Amino acid sequence: YYHIPFQLWQLEVVETEDKRSATISMREDCDKEPLVKQFISYTDFPLKSIELYVINRVVLLPSEY
């Protein structure tokens, strides 16, 4: 996916009684369907979710865009 100049990556954590899992996805833009989506069976990531932008192979937080 190096050829896509703008990417929106989202990590969403799901917490159940016995574990925390997550889903990570990548879209070309907010209104498009994910091109990448992967389930992560265990995570200790402390936030409920996070978004990252990748612009020309540089990773940015939304506040840096």
PDB file of N, H, CA, C and O in Angstrom:
ATOM      1  N   TYR A   1       0.805  -1.206   0.000  1.00  0.00           N
ATOM      2  CA  TYR A   1       0.000   0.000   0.000  1.00  0.00           C
ATOM      3  C   TYR A   1       0.845   1.265   0.000  1.00  0.00           C
ATOM      4  O   TYR A   1       0.362   2.340   0.354  1.00  0.00           O
ATOM      5  N   TYR A   2       2.093   1.137  -0.393  1.00  0.00           N
ATOM      6  H   TYR A   2       2.485   0.263  -0.681  1.00  0.00           H
ATOM      7  CA  TYR A   2       2.984   2.291  -0.449  1.00  0.00           C
ATOM      8  C   TYR A   2       2.543   3.313  -1.493  1.00  0.00           C
ATOM      9  O   TYR A   2       2.861   4.497  -1.379  1.00  0.00           O
ATOM     10  N   HIS A   3       1.822   2.863  -2.497  1.00  0.00           N
ATOM     11  H   HIS A   3       1.564   1.902  -2.589  1.00  0.00           H
ATOM     12  CA  HIS A   3       1.407   3.759  -3.579  1.00  0.00           C
ATOM     13  C   HIS A   3       0.255   4.686  -3.197  1.00  0.00           C
ATOM     14  O   HIS A   3      -0.048   5.611  -3.950  1.00  0.00           O
ATOM     15  N   ILE A   4      -0.391   4.472  -2.061  1.00  0.00           N
ATOM     16  H   ILE A   4      -0.145   3.720  -1.449  1.00  0.00           H
ATOM     17  CA  ILE A   4      -1.515   5.309  -1.634  1.00  0.00           C
ATOM     18  C   ILE A   4      -0.952   6.479  -0.824  1.00  0.00           C
ATOM     19  O   ILE A   4      -0.434   6.265   0.272  1.00  0.00           O
ATOM     20  N   PRO A   5      -1.042   7.712  -1.340  1.00  0.00           N
ATOM     21  CA  PRO A   5      -0.390   8.839  -0.666  1.00  0.00           C
ATOM     22  C   PRO A   5      -1.026   9.260   0.657  1.00  0.00           C
ATOM     23  O   PRO A   5      -0.331   9.771   1.535  1.00  0.00           O
ATOM     24  N   PHE A   6      -2.345   9.053   0.815  1.00  0.00           N
ATOM     25  H   PHE A   6      -2.909   8.638   0.102  1.00  0.00           H
ATOM     26  CA  PHE A   6      -3.018   9.390   2.069  1.00  0.00           C
ATOM     27  C   PHE A   6      -3.710   8.151   2.601  1.00  0.00           C
ATOM     28  O   PHE A   6      -4.507   7.525   1.901  1.00  0.00           O
ATOM     29  N   GLN A   7      -3.399   7.794   3.862  1.00  0.00           N
ATOM     30  H   GLN A   7      -2.752   8.303   4.430  1.00  0.00           H
ATOM     31  CA  GLN A   7      -4.012   6.635   4.494  1.00  0.00           C
ATOM     32  C   GLN A   7      -4.501   7.026   5.884  1.00  0.00           C
ATOM     33  O   GLN A   7      -3.829   7.758   6.610  1.00  0.00           O
ATOM     34  N   LEU A   8      -5.658   6.536   6.235  1.00  0.00           N
ATOM     35  H   LEU A   8      -6.204   5.940   5.645  1.00  0.00           H
ATOM     36  CA  LEU A   8      -6.222   6.731   7.567  1.00  0.00           C
ATOM     37  C   LEU A   8      -6.238   5.376   8.260  1.00  0.00           C
ATOM     38  O   LEU A   8      -6.965   4.473   7.845  1.00  0.00           O
ATOM     39  N   TRP A   9      -5.436   5.228   9.320  1.00  0.00           N
ATOM     40  H   TRP A   9      -4.845   5.961   9.657  1.00  0.00           H
ATOM     41  CA  TRP A   9      -5.347   3.993  10.082  1.00  0.00           C
ATOM     42  C   TRP A   9      -6.109   4.168  11.386  1.00  0.00           C
ATOM     43  O   TRP A   9      -5.975   5.194  12.052  1.00  0.00           O
ATOM     44  N   GLN A  10      -6.913   3.165  11.756  1.00  0.00           N
ATOM     45  H   GLN A  10      -7.022   2.331  11.215  1.00  0.00           H
ATOM     46  CA  GLN A  10      -7.690   3.209  12.994  1.00  0.00           C
ATOM     47  C   GLN A  10      -7.495   1.909  13.771  1.00  0.00           C
ATOM     48  O   GLN A  10      -7.580   0.814  13.215  1.00  0.00           O
ATOM     49  N   LEU A  11      -7.235   2.056  15.047  1.00  0.00           N
ATOM     50  H   LEU A  11      -7.166   2.945  15.499  1.00  0.00           H
ATOM     51  CA  LEU A  11      -7.167   0.917  15.951  1.00  0.00           C
ATOM     52  C   LEU A  11      -8.301   1.075  16.944  1.00  0.00           C
ATOM     53  O   LEU A  11      -8.407   2.102  17.615  1.00  0.00           O
ATOM     54  N   GLU A  12      -9.153   0.057  17.040  1.00  0.00           N
ATOM     55  H   GLU A  12      -9.067  -0.777  16.495  1.00  0.00           H
ATOM     56  CA  GLU A  12     -10.286   0.091  17.971  1.00  0.00           C
ATOM     57  C   GLU A  12     -10.191  -1.120  18.901  1.00  0.00           C
ATOM     58  O   GLU A  12     -10.148  -2.263  18.446  1.00  0.00           O
ATOM     59  N   VAL A  13     -10.160  -0.853  20.211  1.00  0.00           N
ATOM     60  H   VAL A  13     -10.195   0.076  20.581  1.00  0.00           H
ATOM     61  CA  VAL A  13     -10.028  -1.890  21.221  1.00  0.00           C
ATOM     62  C   VAL A  13     -11.405  -2.295  21.724  1.00  0.00           C
ATOM     63  O   VAL A  13     -12.259  -1.446  21.978  1.00  0.00           O
ATOM     64  N   VAL A  14     -11.613  -3.604  21.865  1.00  0.00           N
ATOM     65  H   VAL A  14     -10.919  -4.293  21.658  1.00  0.00           H
ATOM     66  CA  VAL A  14     -12.853  -4.155  22.411  1.00  0.00           C
ATOM     67  C   VAL A  14     -12.491  -4.870  23.704  1.00  0.00           C
ATOM     68  O   VAL A  14     -11.632  -5.751  23.725  1.00  0.00           O
ATOM     69  N   GLU A  15     -13.154  -4.478  24.773  1.00  0.00           N
ATOM     70  H   GLU A  15     -13.852  -3.761  24.756  1.00  0.00           H
ATOM     71  CA  GLU A  15     -12.855  -5.056  26.084  1.00  0.00           C
ATOM     72  C   GLU A  15     -14.012  -5.940  26.528  1.00  0.00           C
ATOM     73  O   GLU A  15     -15.161  -5.499  26.563  1.00  0.00           O
ATOM     74  N   THR A  16     -13.703  -7.195  26.868  1.00  0.00           N
ATOM     75  H   THR A  16     -12.769  -7.553  26.839  1.00  0.00           H
ATOM     76  CA  THR A  16     -14.684  -8.105  27.444  1.00  0.00           C
ATOM     77  C   THR A  16     -14.261  -8.391  28.878  1.00  0.00           C
ATOM     78  O   THR A  16     -13.274  -7.833  29.358  1.00  0.00           O
ATOM     79  N   GLU A  17     -14.991  -9.245  29.555  1.00  0.00           N
ATOM     80  H   GLU A  17     -15.792  -9.698  29.165  1.00  0.00           H
ATOM     81  CA  GLU A  17     -14.686  -9.533  30.960  1.00  0.00           C
ATOM     82  C   GLU A  17     -13.304 -10.137  31.160  1.00  0.00           C
ATOM     83  O   GLU A  17     -12.641  -9.852  32.158  1.00  0.00           O
ATOM     84  N   ASP A  18     -12.861 -10.972  30.216  1.00  0.00           N
ATOM     85  H   ASP A  18     -13.399 -11.202  29.405  1.00  0.00           H
ATOM     86  CA  ASP A  18     -11.612 -11.695  30.428  1.00  0.00           C
ATOM     87  C   ASP A  18     -10.440 -11.261  29.558  1.00  0.00           C
ATOM     88  O   ASP A  18      -9.314 -11.688  29.817  1.00  0.00           O
ATOM     89  N   LYS A  19     -10.653 -10.425  28.527  1.00  0.00           N
ATOM     90  H   LYS A  19     -11.567 -10.079  28.317  1.00  0.00           H
ATOM     91  CA  LYS A  19      -9.524  -9.998  27.695  1.00  0.00           C
ATOM     92  C   LYS A  19      -9.854  -8.747  26.893  1.00  0.00           C
ATOM     93  O   LYS A  19     -10.996  -8.291  26.838  1.00  0.00           O
ATOM     94  N   ARG A  20      -8.807  -8.213  26.276  1.00  0.00           N
ATOM     95  H   ARG A  20      -7.879  -8.583  26.321  1.00  0.00           H
ATOM     96  CA  ARG A  20      -8.938  -7.066  25.389  1.00  0.00           C
ATOM     97  C   ARG A  20      -8.438  -7.473  24.006  1.00  0.00           C
ATOM     98  O   ARG A  20      -7.329  -7.988  23.867  1.00  0.00           O
ATOM     99  N   SER A  21      -9.246  -7.245  23.004  1.00  0.00           N
ATOM    100  H   SER A  21     -10.147  -6.826  23.117  1.00  0.00           H
ATOM    101  CA  SER A  21      -8.862  -7.513  21.626  1.00  0.00           C
ATOM    102  C   SER A  21      -8.997  -6.208  20.844  1.00  0.00           C
ATOM    103  O   SER A  21      -9.443  -5.197  21.387  1.00  0.00           O
ATOM    104  N   ALA A  22      -8.614  -6.234  19.579  1.00  0.00           N
ATOM    105  H   ALA A  22      -8.252  -7.055  19.138  1.00  0.00           H
ATOM    106  CA  ALA A  22      -8.659  -5.003  18.788  1.00  0.00           C
ATOM    107  C   ALA A  22      -8.852  -5.328  17.315  1.00  0.00           C
ATOM    108  O   ALA A  22      -8.658  -6.460  16.873  1.00  0.00           O
ATOM    109  N   THR A  23      -9.236  -4.309  16.579  1.00  0.00           N
ATOM    110  H   THR A  23      -9.394  -3.390  16.938  1.00  0.00           H
ATOM    111  CA  THR A  23      -9.302  -4.376  15.125  1.00  0.00           C
ATOM    112  C   THR A  23      -8.557  -3.163  14.588  1.00  0.00           C
ATOM    113  O   THR A  23      -8.750  -2.038  15.049  1.00  0.00           O
ATOM    114  N   ILE A  24      -7.705  -3.414  13.608  1.00  0.00           N
ATOM    115  H   ILE A  24      -7.548  -4.328  13.233  1.00  0.00           H
ATOM    116  CA  ILE A  24      -6.994  -2.319  12.951  1.00  0.00           C
ATOM    117  C   ILE A  24      -7.443  -2.284  11.495  1.00  0.00           C
ATOM    118  O   ILE A  24      -7.592  -3.324  10.853  1.00  0.00           O
ATOM    119  N   SER A  25      -7.656  -1.077  10.986  1.00  0.00           N
ATOM    120  H   SER A  25      -7.535  -0.232  11.507  1.00  0.00           H
ATOM    121  CA  SER A  25      -8.101  -0.942   9.602  1.00  0.00           C
ATOM    122  C   SER A  25      -7.427   0.262   8.959  1.00  0.00           C
ATOM    123  O   SER A  25      -6.982   1.191   9.633  1.00  0.00           O
ATOM    124  N   MET A  26      -7.367   0.211   7.622  1.00  0.00           N
ATOM    125  H   MET A  26      -7.729  -0.544   7.074  1.00  0.00           H
ATOM    126  CA  MET A  26      -6.788   1.311   6.846  1.00  0.00           C
ATOM    127  C   MET A  26      -7.741   1.661   5.711  1.00  0.00           C
ATOM    128  O   MET A  26      -8.227   0.794   4.985  1.00  0.00           O
ATOM    129  N   ARG A  27      -7.991   2.955   5.584  1.00  0.00           N
ATOM    130  H   ARG A  27      -7.596   3.659   6.174  1.00  0.00           H
ATOM    131  CA  ARG A  27      -8.844   3.483   4.515  1.00  0.00           C
ATOM    132  C   ARG A  27      -8.056   4.532   3.731  1.00  0.00           C
ATOM    133  O   ARG A  27      -7.088   5.109   4.227  1.00  0.00           O
ATOM    134  N   GLU A  28      -8.492   4.760   2.507  1.00  0.00           N
ATOM    135  H   GLU A  28      -9.277   4.291   2.104  1.00  0.00           H
ATOM    136  CA  GLU A  28      -7.914   5.849   1.720  1.00  0.00           C
ATOM    137  C   GLU A  28      -8.476   7.193   2.153  1.00  0.00           C
ATOM    138  O   GLU A  28      -7.822   8.223   1.991  1.00  0.00           O
ATOM    139  N   ASP A  29      -9.688   7.190   2.703  1.00  0.00           N
ATOM    140  H   ASP A  29     -10.220   6.354   2.834  1.00  0.00           H
ATOM    141  CA  ASP A  29     -10.333   8.408   3.175  1.00  0.00           C
ATOM    142  C   ASP A  29     -11.444   8.013   4.128  1.00  0.00           C
ATOM    143  O   ASP A  29     -11.813   6.841   4.197  1.00  0.00           O
ATOM    144  N   CYS A  30     -11.978   8.967   4.859  1.00  0.00           N
ATOM    145  H   CYS A  30     -11.678   9.919   4.804  1.00  0.00           H
ATOM    146  CA  CYS A  30     -12.978   8.681   5.896  1.00  0.00           C
ATOM    147  C   CYS A  30     -14.228   8.001   5.357  1.00  0.00           C
ATOM    148  O   CYS A  30     -14.802   7.148   6.034  1.00  0.00           O
ATOM    149  N   ASP A  31     -14.659   8.358   4.163  1.00  0.00           N
ATOM    150  H   ASP A  31     -14.193   9.052   3.613  1.00  0.00           H
ATOM    151  CA  ASP A  31     -15.923   7.851   3.642  1.00  0.00           C
ATOM    152  C   ASP A  31     -15.776   6.591   2.789  1.00  0.00           C
ATOM    153  O   ASP A  31     -16.756   6.136   2.198  1.00  0.00           O
ATOM    154  N   LYS A  32     -14.577   6.022   2.712  1.00  0.00           N
ATOM    155  H   LYS A  32     -13.781   6.391   3.191  1.00  0.00           H
ATOM    156  CA  LYS A  32     -14.345   4.827   1.892  1.00  0.00           C
ATOM    157  C   LYS A  32     -14.296   3.576   2.758  1.00  0.00           C
ATOM    158  O   LYS A  32     -14.047   3.644   3.962  1.00  0.00           O
ATOM    159  N   GLU A  33     -14.536   2.446   2.130  1.00  0.00           N
ATOM    160  H   GLU A  33     -14.738   2.391   1.152  1.00  0.00           H
ATOM    161  CA  GLU A  33     -14.446   1.153   2.811  1.00  0.00           C
ATOM    162  C   GLU A  33     -12.982   0.829   3.116  1.00  0.00           C
ATOM    163  O   GLU A  33     -12.090   1.256   2.383  1.00  0.00           O
ATOM    164  N   PRO A  34     -12.727   0.077   4.193  1.00  0.00           N
ATOM    165  CA  PRO A  34     -11.339  -0.278   4.524  1.00  0.00           C
ATOM    166  C   PRO A  34     -10.694  -1.145   3.450  1.00  0.00           C
ATOM    167  O   PRO A  34     -11.316  -2.063   2.916  1.00  0.00           O
ATOM    168  N   LEU A  35      -9.446  -0.842   3.145  1.00  0.00           N
ATOM    169  H   LEU A  35      -8.940  -0.096   3.579  1.00  0.00           H
ATOM    170  CA  LEU A  35      -8.657  -1.672   2.242  1.00  0.00           C
ATOM    171  C   LEU A  35      -7.938  -2.768   3.023  1.00  0.00           C
ATOM    172  O   LEU A  35      -7.641  -3.836   2.487  1.00  0.00           O
ATOM    173  N   VAL A  36      -7.666  -2.490   4.292  1.00  0.00           N
ATOM    174  H   VAL A  36      -7.907  -1.623   4.727  1.00  0.00           H
ATOM    175  CA  VAL A  36      -7.015  -3.447   5.183  1.00  0.00           C
ATOM    176  C   VAL A  36      -7.847  -3.512   6.456  1.00  0.00           C
ATOM    177  O   VAL A  36      -8.267  -2.484   6.987  1.00  0.00           O
ATOM    178  N   LYS A  37      -8.080  -4.721   6.938  1.00  0.00           N
ATOM    179  H   LYS A  37      -7.739  -5.556   6.506  1.00  0.00           H
ATOM    180  CA  LYS A  37      -8.773  -4.889   8.217  1.00  0.00           C
ATOM    181  C   LYS A  37      -8.242  -6.168   8.844  1.00  0.00           C
ATOM    182  O   LYS A  37      -8.272  -7.232   8.226  1.00  0.00           O
ATOM    183  N   GLN A  38      -7.753  -6.059  10.082  1.00  0.00           N
ATOM    184  H   GLN A  38      -7.729  -5.195  10.585  1.00  0.00           H
ATOM    185  CA  GLN A  38      -7.187  -7.223  10.748  1.00  0.00           C
ATOM    186  C   GLN A  38      -7.637  -7.258  12.197  1.00  0.00           C
ATOM    187  O   GLN A  38      -7.649  -6.236  12.884  1.00  0.00           O
ATOM    188  N   PHE A  39      -8.005  -8.442  12.650  1.00  0.00           N
ATOM    189  H   PHE A  39      -7.995  -9.272  12.092  1.00  0.00           H
ATOM    190  CA  PHE A  39      -8.394  -8.671  14.031  1.00  0.00           C
ATOM    191  C   PHE A  39      -7.150  -9.026  14.828  1.00  0.00           C
ATOM    192  O   PHE A  39      -6.329  -9.826  14.379  1.00  0.00           O
ATOM    193  N   ILE A  40      -7.005  -8.435  16.010  1.00  0.00           N
ATOM    194  H   ILE A  40      -7.672  -7.785  16.375  1.00  0.00           H
ATOM    195  CA  ILE A  40      -5.895  -8.713  16.913  1.00  0.00           C
ATOM    196  C   ILE A  40      -6.502  -9.352  18.158  1.00  0.00           C
ATOM    197  O   ILE A  40      -7.285  -8.719  18.865  1.00  0.00           O
ATOM    198  N   SER A  41      -6.144 -10.596  18.422  1.00  0.00           N
ATOM    199  H   SER A  41      -5.508 -11.110  17.848  1.00  0.00           H
ATOM    200  CA  SER A  41      -6.828 -11.352  19.473  1.00  0.00           C
ATOM    201  C   SER A  41      -6.494 -10.891  20.890  1.00  0.00           C
ATOM    202  O   SER A  41      -7.293 -11.105  21.802  1.00  0.00           O
ATOM    203  N   TYR A  42      -5.339 -10.266  21.097  1.00  0.00           N
ATOM    204  H   TYR A  42      -4.690 -10.092  20.355  1.00  0.00           H
ATOM    205  CA  TYR A  42      -4.996  -9.754  22.422  1.00  0.00           C
ATOM    206  C   TYR A  42      -4.219  -8.458  22.286  1.00  0.00           C
ATOM    207  O   TYR A  42      -3.347  -8.335  21.426  1.00  0.00           O
ATOM    208  N   THR A  43      -4.538  -7.487  23.139  1.00  0.00           N
ATOM    209  H   THR A  43      -5.247  -7.587  23.838  1.00  0.00           H
ATOM    210  CA  THR A  43      -3.776  -6.248  23.188  1.00  0.00           C
ATOM    211  C   THR A  43      -3.784  -5.698  24.608  1.00  0.00           C
ATOM    212  O   THR A  43      -4.719  -5.927  25.375  1.00  0.00           O
ATOM    213  N   ASP A  44      -2.730  -4.972  24.938  1.00  0.00           N
ATOM    214  H   ASP A  44      -1.970  -4.787  24.315  1.00  0.00           H
ATOM    215  CA  ASP A  44      -2.709  -4.233  26.199  1.00  0.00           C
ATOM    216  C   ASP A  44      -2.610  -2.730  25.912  1.00  0.00           C
ATOM    217  O   ASP A  44      -2.209  -1.947  26.773  1.00  0.00           O
ATOM    218  N   PHE A  45      -2.981  -2.349  24.697  1.00  0.00           N
ATOM    219  H   PHE A  45      -3.307  -2.986  23.998  1.00  0.00           H
ATOM    220  CA  PHE A  45      -2.995  -0.935  24.318  1.00  0.00           C
ATOM    221  C   PHE A  45      -3.932  -0.186  25.259  1.00  0.00           C
ATOM    222  O   PHE A  45      -5.072  -0.613  25.442  1.00  0.00           O
ATOM    223  N   PRO A  46      -3.486   0.921  25.864  1.00  0.00           N
ATOM    224  CA  PRO A  46      -4.264   1.549  26.934  1.00  0.00           C
ATOM    225  C   PRO A  46      -5.484   2.361  26.493  1.00  0.00           C
ATOM    226  O   PRO A  46      -6.383   2.580  27.304  1.00  0.00           O
ATOM    227  N   LEU A  47      -5.548   2.809  25.255  1.00  0.00           N
ATOM    228  H   LEU A  47      -4.817   2.632  24.596  1.00  0.00           H
ATOM    229  CA  LEU A  47      -6.669   3.640  24.798  1.00  0.00           C
ATOM    230  C   LEU A  47      -7.759   2.783  24.168  1.00  0.00           C
ATOM    231  O   LEU A  47      -7.501   1.659  23.737  1.00  0.00           O
ATOM    232  N   LYS A  48      -8.983   3.316  24.115  1.00  0.00           N
ATOM    233  H   LYS A  48      -9.193   4.229  24.465  1.00  0.00           H
ATOM    234  CA  LYS A  48     -10.094   2.629  23.451  1.00  0.00           C
ATOM    235  C   LYS A  48      -9.932   2.643  21.936  1.00  0.00           C
ATOM    236  O   LYS A  48     -10.317   1.692  21.256  1.00  0.00           O
ATOM    237  N   SER A  49      -9.358   3.730  21.408  1.00  0.00           N
ATOM    238  H   SER A  49      -9.046   4.503  21.961  1.00  0.00           H
ATOM    239  CA  SER A  49      -9.132   3.828  19.968  1.00  0.00           C
ATOM    240  C   SER A  49      -8.095   4.909  19.690  1.00  0.00           C
ATOM    241  O   SER A  49      -7.809   5.769  20.523  1.00  0.00           O
ATOM    242  N   ILE A  50      -7.548   4.826  18.491  1.00  0.00           N
ATOM    243  H   ILE A  50      -7.780   4.127  17.814  1.00  0.00           H
ATOM    244  CA  ILE A  50      -6.602   5.841  18.039  1.00  0.00           C
ATOM    245  C   ILE A  50      -6.655   5.892  16.515  1.00  0.00           C
ATOM    246  O   ILE A  50      -6.866   4.875  15.855  1.00  0.00           O
ATOM    247  N   GLU A  51      -6.461   7.078  15.974  1.00  0.00           N
ATOM    248  H   GLU A  51      -6.289   7.904  16.510  1.00  0.00           H
ATOM    249  CA  GLU A  51      -6.376   7.271  14.532  1.00  0.00           C
ATOM    250  C   GLU A  51      -4.998   7.828  14.205  1.00  0.00           C
ATOM    251  O   GLU A  51      -4.455   8.662  14.929  1.00  0.00           O
ATOM    252  N   LEU A  52      -4.458   7.356  13.118  1.00  0.00           N
ATOM    253  H   LEU A  52      -4.898   6.678  12.529  1.00  0.00           H
ATOM    254  CA  LEU A  52      -3.175   7.859  12.617  1.00  0.00           C
ATOM    255  C   LEU A  52      -3.321   8.124  11.130  1.00  0.00           C
ATOM    256  O   LEU A  52      -4.013   7.391  10.423  1.00  0.00           O
ATOM    257  N   TYR A  53      -2.662   9.179  10.659  1.00  0.00           N
ATOM    258  H   TYR A  53      -2.100   9.774  11.234  1.00  0.00           H
ATOM    259  CA  TYR A  53      -2.611   9.463   9.238  1.00  0.00           C
ATOM    260  C   TYR A  53      -1.245   9.067   8.724  1.00  0.00           C
ATOM    261  O   TYR A  53      -0.234   9.251   9.403  1.00  0.00           O
ATOM    262  N   VAL A  54      -1.223   8.523   7.522  1.00  0.00           N
ATOM    263  H   VAL A  54      -2.044   8.373   6.971  1.00  0.00           H
ATOM    264  CA  VAL A  54       0.038   8.268   6.832  1.00  0.00           C
ATOM    265  C   VAL A  54      -0.024   9.071   5.547  1.00  0.00           C
ATOM    266  O   VAL A  54      -0.861   8.816   4.681  1.00  0.00           O
ATOM    267  N   ILE A  55       0.870  10.045   5.433  1.00  0.00           N
ATOM    268  H   ILE A  55       1.549  10.253   6.137  1.00  0.00           H
ATOM    269  CA  ILE A  55       0.903  10.905   4.255  1.00  0.00           C
ATOM    270  C   ILE A  55       2.289  10.793   3.650  1.00  0.00           C
ATOM    271  O   ILE A  55       3.282  11.200   4.252  1.00  0.00           O
ATOM    272  N   ASN A  56       2.339  10.234   2.451  1.00  0.00           N
ATOM    273  H   ASN A  56       1.532   9.903   1.962  1.00  0.00           H
ATOM    274  CA  ASN A  56       3.608  10.015   1.759  1.00  0.00           C
ATOM    275  C   ASN A  56       4.620   9.299   2.652  1.00  0.00           C
ATOM    276  O   ASN A  56       5.781   9.700   2.742  1.00  0.00           O
ATOM    277  N   ARG A  57       4.160   8.230   3.311  1.00  0.00           N
ATOM    278  H   ARG A  57       3.218   7.904   3.238  1.00  0.00           H
ATOM    279  CA  ARG A  57       4.974   7.353   4.160  1.00  0.00           C
ATOM    280  C   ARG A  57       5.426   7.988   5.477  1.00  0.00           C
ATOM    281  O   ARG A  57       6.342   7.480   6.123  1.00  0.00           O
ATOM    282  N   VAL A  58       4.800   9.084   5.878  1.00  0.00           N
ATOM    283  H   VAL A  58       4.056   9.497   5.353  1.00  0.00           H
ATOM    284  CA  VAL A  58       5.087   9.735   7.157  1.00  0.00           C
ATOM    285  C   VAL A  58       3.862   9.566   8.038  1.00  0.00           C
ATOM    286  O   VAL A  58       2.753   9.916   7.635  1.00  0.00           O
ATOM    287  N   VAL A  59       4.053   9.031   9.242  1.00  0.00           N
ATOM    288  H   VAL A  59       4.954   8.747   9.570  1.00  0.00           H
ATOM    289  CA  VAL A  59       2.951   8.793  10.169  1.00  0.00           C
ATOM    290  C   VAL A  59       2.722  10.041  11.025  1.00  0.00           C
ATOM    291  O   VAL A  59       3.662  10.586  11.603  1.00  0.00           O
ATOM    292  N   LEU A  60       1.449  10.492  11.100  1.00  0.00           N
ATOM    293  H   LEU A  60       0.685  10.049  10.631  1.00  0.00           H
ATOM    294  CA  LEU A  60       1.096  11.684  11.845  1.00  0.00           C
ATOM    295  C   LEU A  60      -0.102  11.407  12.745  1.00  0.00           C
ATOM    296  O   LEU A  60      -0.979  10.612  12.407  1.00  0.00           O
ATOM    297  N   LEU A  61      -0.125  12.068  13.882  1.00  0.00           N
ATOM    298  H   LEU A  61       0.587  12.714  14.157  1.00  0.00           H
ATOM    299  CA  LEU A  61      -1.331  12.103  14.693  1.00  0.00           C
ATOM    300  C   LEU A  61      -2.307  13.081  14.036  1.00  0.00           C
ATOM    301  O   LEU A  61      -1.866  13.973  13.310  1.00  0.00           O
ATOM    302  N   PRO A  62      -3.604  12.948  14.262  1.00  0.00           N
ATOM    303  CA  PRO A  62      -4.549  13.885  13.670  1.00  0.00           C
ATOM    304  C   PRO A  62      -4.251  15.345  14.004  1.00  0.00           C
ATOM    305  O   PRO A  62      -4.482  16.225  13.175  1.00  0.00           O
ATOM    306  N   SER A  63      -3.746  15.611  15.199  1.00  0.00           N
ATOM    307  H   SER A  63      -3.558  14.896  15.872  1.00  0.00           H
ATOM    308  CA  SER A  63      -3.433  16.995  15.588  1.00  0.00           C
ATOM    309  C   SER A  63      -2.227  17.559  14.823  1.00  0.00           C
ATOM    310  O   SER A  63      -2.017  18.772  14.810  1.00  0.00           O
ATOM    311  N   GLU A  64      -1.445  16.696  14.195  1.00  0.00           N
ATOM    312  H   GLU A  64      -1.615  15.711  14.205  1.00  0.00           H
ATOM    313  CA  GLU A  64      -0.265  17.154  13.446  1.00  0.00           C
ATOM    314  C   GLU A  64      -0.582  17.405  11.969  1.00  0.00           C
ATOM    315  O   GLU A  64       0.254  17.933  11.235  1.00  0.00           O
ATOM    316  N   TYR A  65      -1.761  17.035  11.545  1.00  0.00           N
ATOM    317  H   TYR A  65      -2.440  16.606  12.142  1.00  0.00           H
ATOM    318  CA  TYR A  65      -2.127  17.160  10.133  1.00  0.00           C
ATOM    319  C   TYR A  65      -2.536  18.556   9.792  1.00  0.00           C
ATOM    320  O   TYR A  65      -2.876  18.837   8.643  1.00  0.00           O
TER     321      TYR A  65
END
